[in-house]
Structures are given as structure tokens and as C-alpha cells.
Amino acid sequence: MNQRRALFLAFTVAAAASTSAWAQTDPKATEQWEPVPKVVSPGKQNSAPPSDAIVLFDGHDLSKWEASKDQSPPHWKVHDGILTVDKTTGNIQTKQKFRNYQIHLEWQVPKGITGDGQARGNSGMYVASTGPGDEGYEIQILDSYNNKTYVNGQAGSVYKQTPPLANAMRAPGEWQTYDAIWTAPVFAADGSLKSPAYITLFHNGVLVQNHTELAGETFYIGKPKYTPYTEAPIKLQAHGDPSQPISFRNIWVRPLE
């Protein structure tokens, strides 16, 4: 190998290493801005739980939930048949753990929401919570109605991984629905990955994730990776401006073991 080629290869390797290091320390390294998903107007939808569903929130209490940080009773506000985030008390998660399942969840951004980008009704549905904080696999919840942000961080995205196929967002103040099928990853006895996770997601009746393969857990900074687990709670994220919290209602799940 001549000296010029050797120098070129050394420079290429060094540049790749530098790029990889940057991607693990800068949140912008994992933001995707193009192409922007087309806007689709959703139809009207009213989904009552089916007969075999486990109702996680029926508008009355949080008996099926606990605080993610220490498994204590949660302190989000239950009022008028809905559940409103209390950011000061942190994330909440289900007491019961799940593997593969179907889930229905309805959420609402405040009508008078202000801000832009990620600072506009930010929350998340973690289909598998693997830690007390924001660890796990997140489907983004955000006001994406005339609100520009990186597309793998808008509503209906697998956060920082896969943008939605369409933007099916209703206006702030209207109720949104998520209907999802979660297929959990499968790990070998030594912790190696046998089969990746998949998500199919409908936002307001519009298909936005079509059996999407996940590259691992979702992170704000850095590349996704898998950490072995068997079953996990479902988590709702306390995020965004505490003066403009989002709300939830009619949450149910059907295990698909």
C-alpha cells in the first residue's frame, strides 16, 4: 500500500470515528427534518374498550398506575373523567407488566397551547418502560398541528427513529387517538437480540407506523440500542411546560400472548 493511500484510509477512519463520537453527544445528530410527512385530515372516532380489554384508565382513578421513579401512588390530576399530567411528580407507569399487546389511548393538547417545536404539548407513550426515567421505547406525543419540528420527533413518530407516514393531527383542544400493536423484542439467554421490536400505529384512524422495526430503545441523545428485558410497564411521560399540561382518557390494553 503506497503512502498516499495509507494516509487517505487513516483520514477516513479518523473522520468516521469523529462523526460517531459527535452522534453520541449532540442531540441534533439524531434529528431528521426531511421529508416532511403529508397532512391527512382524520375522521371522527369513538372507541369504547372491547370485552376482553384491561381498562387502564376509565376516568375515575389511578388504581392501575404508579409513579415510575419509586412505584409510589401517582399524583397526576383526575378530574371530569380525564387524567392531566402533573410534571412536578414525574412519569407514571402501569403496575402490571406487558409483553405483546394492542393499546388504545386518547390524548389532548390544551386549546390555548403556546410555544413551538418540541416545546408544544410534549409527552410520550412508552410502549415498554425499562427504567424509572425516560428509558424504554417511546411513541412521541406532541402538538404537530401547524407546528414544525424534526419529523422523527413529531406526533406519531418512533421518537428519534422513524417519522410517521402522515401527519394526522387534529387541532389543539380536540381529542387525539392512538391505536397500536406492540411486538416486543426477543432476547436469547445470553442477552443477544433474537428478534427486534415492531410497532404498528394508527393516529386518529390513519396508519402512521406500518409494522415498523425499531433499532432499539429510544434516546434523546445518541443512537438506539437494545437492552434485554422480558416484560415491562407502559409509561406516560411528564414533559413540557407544567403550565400547559396535556390530558389523557379512555386507556385500555389487550395482551396478545
C-alpha positions in Angstrom: 0.0 0.0 0.0 1.5 3.3 -1.0 1.9 6.2 1.4 -0.9 8.3 -0.2 -3.5 5.5 0.1 -2.5 4.8 3.7 -2.9 8.4 4.6 -6.3 8.5 2.9 -7.5 5.4 4.8 -6.3 6.8 8.1 -8.1 10.1 7.5 -11.3 8.2 6.6 -11.2 6.1 9.7 -10.5 9.1 11.9 -13.3 11.1 10.3 -15.8 8.2 10.8 -14.7 7.9 14.5 -15.1 11.6 15.0 -18.6 11.6 13.4 -19.7 8.6 15.6 -18.5 10.4 18.8 -20.4 13.5 17.8 -23.6 11.5 17.2 -23.4 10.2 20.8 -23.0 13.7 22.4 -25.2 16.1 20.4 -29.0 15.7 20.3 -29.1 17.3 16.9 -27.1 14.5 15.4 -30.2 12.2 15.6 -32.8 14.8 14.3 -34.3 14.3 10.9 -36.1 17.2 9.2 -36.9 15.8 5.7 -39.0 14.6 4.0 -41.9 16.2 5.9 -45.0 13.8 6.2 -48.1 14.9 4.3 -51.0 16.2 6.2 -54.1 14.0 6.4 -57.4 15.0 8.0 -58.6 12.3 10.3 -62.2 11.1 10.5 -64.3 11.1 13.7 -63.7 8.2 16.0 -65.1 6.9 19.3 -63.6 3.8 20.7 -65.0 2.0 23.7 -62.9 -0.8 25.2 -63.7 -4.3 23.9 -65.0 -7.0 26.2 -61.5 -8.6 26.8 -59.6 -5.4 27.4 -57.8 -4.4 30.5 -59.0 -0.9 31.3 -56.0 1.1 32.5 -57.9 4.4 32.9 -61.7 4.7 32.9 -62.0 8.3 34.1 -62.3 7.5 37.8 -59.0 6.7 39.5 -55.3 5.7 39.0 -55.5 2.4 40.7 -53.8 0.7 37.8 -50.9 3.1 37.9 -47.8 4.0 40.0 -45.0 6.6 39.9 -42.2 5.5 37.7 -39.4 6.7 39.9 -40.3 4.8 43.1 -43.6 2.8 42.5 -45.4 5.1 44.9 -49.1 6.2 44.3 -49.2 8.6 41.4 -50.3 12.2 41.8 -51.5 13.3 38.3 -54.8 15.0 38.4 -58.0 13.0 37.8 -61.0 15.3 37.0 -64.1 15.4 34.8 -63.3 11.9 33.6 -59.8 12.8 32.3 -56.2 12.5 33.6 -54.0 15.5 33.4 -50.2 15.5 33.7 -48.5 16.9 36.8 -44.9 17.4 35.7 -43.7 18.1 39.2 -44.4 14.5 40.2 -42.7 12.8 37.2 -43.7 9.9 34.9 -46.3 7.3 35.7 -46.5 3.7 34.6 -48.8 0.7 34.8 -48.5 -1.6 37.8 -48.9 -4.5 35.5 -46.2 -5.5 33.1 -46.9 -6.5 29.5 -45.1 -8.1 26.5 -47.1 -8.1 23.2 -50.3 -6.2 23.1 -52.9 -3.9 21.5 -53.4 -0.5 23.1 -55.9 2.3 22.8 -55.1 5.8 24.2 -56.7 9.2 23.8 -54.9 12.4 24.5 -55.5 16.2 24.3 -53.3 19.2 23.9 -54.7 22.3 25.6 -56.6 24.6 23.2 -54.6 27.6 24.2 -51.2 25.9 23.8 -48.3 28.2 23.1 -44.6 27.6 22.2 -43.3 25.8 19.1 -41.2 22.8 18.1 -40.7 20.3 20.9 -41.9 22.8 23.5 -45.6 22.4 22.5 -47.5 19.7 24.4 -44.6 17.3 24.6 -45.2 13.9 26.2 -44.8 10.3 25.2 -46.4 6.9 25.3 -43.7 4.4 26.3 -44.9 1.0 25.0 -42.2 -0.6 27.2 -40.7 1.2 30.1 -37.3 -0.2 31.0 -36.2 2.3 33.7 -37.5 4.9 36.2 -36.9 7.9 33.9 -37.2 8.2 30.1 -35.8 4.7 29.4 -37.6 2.5 27.0 -39.4 2.6 23.7 -41.3 5.9 23.1 -44.0 6.9 20.7 -44.0 10.6 20.6 -46.9 12.7 21.8 -46.7 16.4 20.6 -48.8 19.1 19.1 -48.0 18.7 15.4 -50.8 20.8 14.1 -49.1 23.5 12.1 -46.0 23.1 14.3 -42.7 22.5 12.6 -40.1 20.3 14.2 -37.8 17.4 13.3 -40.0 14.8 11.7 -38.8 11.9 13.7 -39.9 13.9 16.8 -43.4 14.8 15.7 -46.6 13.1 16.8 -46.8 9.5 15.7 -43.1 9.0 15.4 -41.0 6.4 17.0 -39.0 9.0 18.8 -35.7 9.9 17.1 -36.0 6.8 14.9 -38.9 6.7 12.4 -41.2 9.6 11.2 -44.9 8.9 10.8 -46.2 8.1 7.4 -48.6 11.0 7.7 -49.4 13.9 10.0 -52.9 13.1 11.2 -53.0 15.7 14.0 -56.3 17.4 15.0 -56.2 21.0 16.3 -55.3 21.7 19.9 -58.3 21.3 22.2 -59.6 18.3 20.2 -59.0 14.7 21.3 -56.4 12.6 19.5 -56.4 8.8 19.5 -53.6 6.3 19.3 -54.3 2.6 18.5 -51.1 0.5 18.4 -49.9 -3.1 18.1 -46.7 -3.6 20.0 -44.5 -6.6 19.3 -41.8 -6.8 22.0 -38.2 -7.7 21.1 -37.0 -11.2 21.9 -33.6 -11.9 23.6 -31.5 -15.0 23.9 -30.4 -16.4 27.2 -27.0 -14.6 26.8 -28.8 -11.3 26.2 -28.3 -11.1 22.5 -31.1 -10.0 20.3 -33.1 -12.8 18.6 -35.9 -10.7 17.1 -36.3 -6.8 17.1 -39.3 -4.9 18.3 -42.1 -3.8 15.9 -44.9 -1.2 16.2 -48.0 -0.6 14.1 -49.7 2.7 15.0 -52.9 4.4 13.9 -53.2 8.1 14.8 -56.8 9.3 14.6 -57.6 6.2 12.4 -54.8 7.0 10.0 -51.9 4.5 9.6 -48.7 6.2 10.6 -46.4 3.3 11.5 -46.7 0.1 9.4 -45.1 -2.8 11.3 -42.1 -0.5 11.8 -38.9 -2.2 13.1 -37.2 -0.5 16.0 -33.5 -0.2 16.1 -33.5 -0.4 19.9 -34.6 1.8 22.8 -35.3 5.5 22.0 -32.9 8.1 23.2 -32.9 11.9 23.2 -29.1 11.8 22.6 -27.3 9.0 20.9 -28.1 6.0 18.8 -30.7 3.4 19.7 -29.6 0.1 21.2 -31.3 -2.9 22.8 -31.2 -3.8 26.5 -32.6 -7.2 27.4 -35.9 -7.4 29.2 -38.8 -9.8 29.4 -41.9 -7.8 30.4 -42.3 -4.1 31.1 -44.9 -1.5 32.2 -46.5 1.0 29.9 -45.4 4.5 30.8 -46.8 8.0 30.2 -44.2 10.9 30.2 -44.4 14.1 32.3 -42.8 16.5 29.9 -43.2 20.0 28.6 -44.4 23.2 30.2 -46.1 22.5 33.5 -48.5 25.4 33.0 -49.8 23.8 29.8 -50.1 20.1 30.6 -51.7 17.6 28.3 -54.5 15.2 29.3 -55.5 11.6 28.7 -58.6 9.5 28.7 -60.0 6.0 27.7 -56.8 3.9 28.0 -57.1 0.2 27.5 -54.9 -2.7 26.5 -55.4 -6.2 25.2 -52.4 -8.6 25.8 -51.6 -10.7 22.7 -49.6 -13.5 24.2 
